[in-house]
Amino acid sequence: MDNRRSRTADFLKGVALIAMVQLVLVDYFAQSSVFHGLLGKISLFIGGPPAAPMFLAIMGYYIARQRHSFGHDVIRGLKLILLGIAVNIARNAYTLFYVFPQKPNSDVWHIVFGTDILILAGISLIAMAILIKIIRGHVLAYIGLIIIFLLLQYIIPPVEKAMPTSIVLPFFYGKYPNAQFPFIPWFAYVLAGYTFYLFKNFFVADQFKHNRTIKIILGSVSGILLILSLPFGYSVSVNHVLFYHHGILFFMFCVNYLFWWLLSARAIISKIDNKLTGYFEFIGKNVTAFYVIFMAMAGNFAVFYQKSLDYLSLFIGFAFLLTVTSFLVWMWDRTKDTTVKNL
């Protein structure tokens, strides 16, 4: 079991977290003209490949690296699912407890059990625990599973028309309005992260891992491919339905982006250690706490300011929420460290 922290991983998670929450802010608060304008599209792209795919790939990588027991992963997966449901309740607290009681026919359950990346992470962790028991360390088998999961998008018939009110299915499959992170196809990124760890550690010789020339060549090739495929990746990222229910081509675009950004981030971290990189590493280290606090505040503020903010107000709102969330996470981190030291 390897529980050592990685500055690069924390930095990547921190940047991905900011990319994700800025999209939440724009999605919740931006005026229609802002959301559908250039800023809105840029926000959608930044909150696309740099965010959720990165989180899930890092998650898969650390499942392989830490090698926890089957029981540990299943229990942690269940905790993440419950936490995701709790986040749904927290970010919709005002609506659930003050608005809906006055509307007897309100659809409470689709809010409480709405899809969330934490719920996807929990389901994925349980799925990985089962797969590891069956497949163990066979890299080709995991690559095959990635392809299968991505192709399922084209094979399984639409279910949202046959069962439009389902609460459970949106977690796994279907182009439901509230299905933002269905298990198919998003589990493929967890598999990709897990497979990358296996491949790097068992098939790549040490002299190649630390060879600067090879890294520059790989980064350059990946960067060129990224530039060439950017129009395609952008067009999918700015379309909600295409993004959340994408296929194999966009997955390949994201994986190439993640590889390029990994190499770039490692180069940045090796040469720079200042307050900005430290901030990204700090929130990356406390990614779950930051996400929960930010979503709880943003969701309840959205009741009062939904789709009403212009460019300047959005910037001020983002700065406010970011500052308050960062402070609360800092307090939580200090309390946590103090509690651990006193045990």
C-alpha positions in Angstrom: 0.0 0.0 0.0 1.4 3.4 -1.0 -0.2 6.4 0.7 2.4 9.0 -0.1 1.1 12.3 -1.4 2.1 13.6 -4.8 2.5 17.3 -5.3 1.7 16.8 -9.0 -1.5 14.9 -8.3 -2.7 17.5 -5.7 -1.9 20.3 -8.1 -3.8 18.6 -10.9 -6.8 18.1 -8.7 -6.7 21.7 -7.5 -6.7 23.1 -11.0 -9.4 20.6 -12.0 -11.5 21.7 -9.0 -11.3 25.4 -10.0 -12.2 24.5 -13.5 -15.3 22.6 -12.3 -16.6 25.1 -9.8 -16.3 28.1 -12.2 -18.6 26.2 -14.5 -21.0 25.6 -11.7 -21.0 29.3 -11.0 -21.6 30.3 -14.6 -24.3 27.6 -15.0 -26.2 28.7 -11.9 -25.8 32.4 -12.0 -25.0 33.8 -15.4 -27.5 35.7 -17.4 -28.7 33.9 -20.5 -26.8 36.3 -22.8 -23.6 35.6 -20.8 -24.1 31.8 -20.7 -24.8 31.5 -24.4 -22.1 34.0 -25.3 -18.3 33.5 -25.7 -17.6 33.5 -22.0 -20.2 30.8 -21.4 -18.8 28.6 -24.1 -15.2 29.1 -22.8 -16.5 28.3 -19.3 -18.1 25.1 -20.6 -14.9 24.0 -22.2 -12.8 24.8 -19.2 -15.3 22.9 -17.0 -15.1 19.9 -19.4 -12.0 17.9 -20.2 -9.8 19.7 -17.6 -12.3 18.8 -14.8 -14.2 15.6 -14.3 -12.1 13.4 -16.6 -9.0 14.5 -14.6 -10.6 13.7 -11.2 -11.8 10.2 -12.4 -8.4 9.3 -14.0 -6.5 10.3 -10.9 -9.0 8.3 -8.8 -8.3 5.2 -11.0 -4.5 5.8 -10.8 -4.6 5.9 -7.0 -6.9 2.8 -6.7 -4.1 0.9 -8.4 -1.3 2.7 -6.5 -2.8 2.3 -3.0 -4.0 -1.3 -3.4 -6.6 -1.2 -0.6 -8.6 -4.3 0.4 -11.9 -5.2 -1.3 -13.8 -4.3 1.9 -12.1 -0.9 2.2 -12.9 0.1 -1.3 -16.5 -1.0 -1.1 -17.1 0.8 2.2 -15.4 4.0 0.9 -17.5 3.7 -2.3 -20.7 3.5 -0.2 -19.6 6.5 1.9 -19.0 8.6 -1.3 -22.5 7.7 -2.6 -24.0 8.8 0.7 -21.9 11.9 0.6 -23.1 12.7 -2.9 -26.7 12.4 -1.7 -25.9 14.6 1.2 -24.4 17.2 -1.1 -27.6 17.1 -3.2 -29.6 17.9 -0.1 -27.2 20.6 1.2 -27.1 22.5 -2.1 -30.9 22.4 -2.4 -31.6 22.9 1.3 -33.6 26.1 0.8 -35.6 24.7 -2.0 -36.3 21.4 -0.2 -37.2 22.8 3.2 -38.7 26.2 2.4 -40.0 26.1 -1.1 -41.2 22.6 -1.7 -43.3 22.3 1.5 -45.6 24.9 -0.1 -45.8 22.8 -3.3 -47.2 19.3 -2.5 -46.6 17.8 -6.0 -42.9 18.9 -6.2 -40.4 16.3 -7.5 -38.3 16.0 -4.3 -36.7 12.6 -5.1 -35.0 13.6 -8.3 -33.3 16.4 -6.5 -32.2 14.2 -3.5 -31.0 11.5 -5.8 -29.7 13.7 -8.6 -26.6 12.5 -10.3 -23.4 13.9 -8.9 -19.7 13.2 -9.5 -19.3 12.0 -5.9 -22.0 9.4 -6.5 -20.3 8.4 -9.7 -17.0 8.1 -7.8 -18.6 5.9 -5.2 -20.2 3.6 -7.8 -16.9 3.4 -9.7 -14.9 2.6 -6.6 -17.2 -0.4 -5.8 -17.1 -1.5 -9.5 -13.3 -1.3 -9.5 -13.1 -3.4 -6.3 -15.1 -6.1 -8.0 -13.2 -6.0 -11.2 -9.8 -6.1 -9.4 -11.0 -9.3 -7.7 -11.8 -10.9 -11.1 -9.3 -9.4 -13.5 -6.4 -8.6 -11.1 -3.5 -7.0 -13.0 -4.2 -7.9 -16.6 -3.7 -4.7 -18.6 -5.2 -5.9 -21.8 -8.4 -6.9 -20.0 -8.8 -3.4 -18.7 -8.1 -1.9 -22.1 -10.8 -4.1 -23.5 -13.2 -3.0 -20.8 -12.5 0.7 -21.6 -13.4 0.0 -25.3 -16.6 -1.9 -24.3 -17.8 0.8 -22.0 -17.4 3.4 -24.7 -19.1 1.3 -27.3 -22.1 0.7 -25.0 -23.2 4.2 -25.8 -23.9 3.0 -29.4 -25.4 -0.4 -28.5 -27.8 0.1 -25.6 -31.1 1.5 -26.8 -32.5 4.7 -25.3 -34.1 4.1 -21.9 -35.2 7.6 -21.0 -38.2 7.4 -23.3 -39.4 4.0 -21.9 -38.8 5.0 -18.2 -38.8 8.8 -18.1 -39.3 9.0 -14.3 -36.6 6.5 -13.2 -34.5 7.6 -10.3 -31.9 4.8 -10.4 -31.2 4.5 -14.2 -29.7 8.1 -14.5 -26.8 7.0 -12.3 -25.9 4.3 -14.8 -27.1 5.1 -18.3 -29.5 7.2 -20.3 -29.7 10.8 -21.6 -31.9 12.0 -18.8 -32.1 15.8 -18.2 -30.5 15.3 -14.7 -28.0 12.6 -15.7 -24.8 14.6 -15.7 -22.3 11.8 -14.9 -23.8 8.4 -15.7 -21.6 5.3 -15.1 -21.6 4.7 -18.8 -19.4 6.2 -20.3 -17.7 8.0 -17.4 -16.4 4.8 -15.7 -14.0 4.5 -18.6 -11.8 7.3 -17.2 -11.4 5.5 -13.9 -10.4 2.4 -15.9 -8.0 4.5 -17.9 -6.3 5.9 -14.8 -6.0 2.4 -13.3 -4.6 1.0 -16.6 -2.1 3.8 -16.9 -0.6 3.0 -13.5 -0.3 -0.7 -14.4 1.3 0.1 -17.7 3.7 2.7 -16.3 4.9 0.4 -13.5 5.0 -2.9 -15.2 5.8 -2.2 -18.8 7.9 1.0 -18.9 11.5 0.7 -17.9 12.8 3.1 -15.2 15.3 4.7 -17.6 12.4 5.8 -19.8 10.3 7.2 -16.9 13.0 9.7 -16.0 14.3 10.5 -19.5 13.8 14.2 -20.1 14.2 13.9 -23.9 11.5 11.2 -24.1 9.2 13.4 -22.0 9.7 16.4 -24.3 9.1 14.3 -27.4 5.9 12.7 -26.0 4.7 16.1 -24.7 5.3 17.7 -28.1 3.5 15.0 -30.0 0.6 15.1 -27.6 0.5 18.9 -27.8 0.3 18.8 -31.6 -2.5 16.3 -31.5 -4.3 18.4 -29.0 -4.1 21.5 -31.2 -5.3 19.6 -34.2 -8.2 18.0 -32.3 -9.2 21.1 -30.3 -12.1 22.2 -32.6 -13.7 18.8 -32.2 -13.1 18.7 -28.4 -14.5 22.3 -28.0 -17.6 21.5 -30.1 -18.4 18.5 -27.8 -17.6 20.3 -24.6 -20.0 23.2 -25.2 -22.9 20.8 -25.8 -24.3 19.4 -22.6 -25.9 16.3 -24.1 -22.8 15.4 -26.2 -20.4 16.1 -23.3 -22.2 14.0 -20.7 -22.9 11.2 -23.1 -19.9 11.2 -25.3 -18.3 8.3 -27.2 -14.9 7.0 -28.0 -13.6 9.9 -30.1 -14.1 12.5 -27.4 -12.7 10.1 -24.8 -9.5 9.8 -26.9 -9.4 13.6 -27.1 -9.7 13.9 -23.3 -7.1 11.2 -22.6 -4.6 12.9 -24.9 -5.4 16.2 -23.1 -4.9 14.6 -19.7 -1.6 13.1 -20.8 -0.3 16.4 -22.1 -1.4 18.3 -19.0 0.2 15.6 -16.8 3.5 16.1 -18.4 3.1 19.9 -18.3 2.1 19.9 -14.7 5.0 17.8 -13.7 7.3 20.3 -15.4 5.6 23.2 -13.6 5.8 21.6 -10.2 9.5 20.6 -10.6 10.4 24.2 -11.3 7.9 26.4 -9.4 6.9 26.3 -5.8 5.1 29.5 -4.9 1.8 30.7 -3.3 -0.3 30.0 -6.4 0.9 26.4 -6.9 0.7 26.0 -3.1 -2.9 27.1 -3.2 -3.8 24.6 -6.0 -2.0 21.8 -4.0 -3.8 22.8 -0.8 -7.3 22.6 -2.4 -6.3 19.5 -4.3 -5.3 17.9 -1.0 -8.8 18.8 0.4 -10.7 18.4 -2.8 -13.8 16.7 -1.3 -14.2 19.3 1.5 -13.8 22.2 -1.0 -16.3 20.7 -3.4 -18.9 20.0 -0.7 -18.7 23.5 0.9 -18.7 25.3 -2.5 -21.6 23.4 -3.9 -23.7 23.9 -0.7 -23.2 27.6 -0.8 -23.6 28.0 -4.6 -26.7 25.9 -4.7 -28.5 27.9 -2.0 -27.4 31.3 -3.3 -28.7 30.2 -6.7 -32.3 30.3 -5.4 -32.0 34.1 -5.1 -29.6 35.0 -7.9 -30.3 32.3 -10.5 -29.5 33.3 -14.1 -29.3 37.0 -13.1 -25.6 38.0 -12.9 -23.7 39.9 -15.6 -19.9 39.6 -16.2 -18.8 41.8 -13.3 -21.2 40.3 -10.9 -20.1 36.8 -11.8 -16.5 37.7 -11.2 -17.3 39.3 -7.8 -19.5 36.3 -6.9 -16.8 33.8 -7.9 -14.1 35.7 -5.9 -16.5 35.8 -2.9 -17.4 32.1 -3.0 -13.8 31.1 -3.7 -12.5 33.1 -0.7 -15.1 31.9 1.7 -14.8 28.3 0.7 -11.0 28.4 0.8 -11.2 29.9 4.3 -13.6 27.3 5.6 -11.5 24.5 4.1 -8.5 26.0 5.7 -10.3 26.0 9.1 -11.5 22.4 8.5 -8.0 21.3 7.6 -6.5 22.8 10.7 -9.2 21.3 12.9 -8.6 17.9 11.3 -4.8 18.0 11.7 -5.2 19.1 15.4 -7.7 16.3 16.1 -5.3 13.7 14.5 -2.4 15.0 16.6 -4.4 14.8 19.8 -5.5 11.2 19.2 
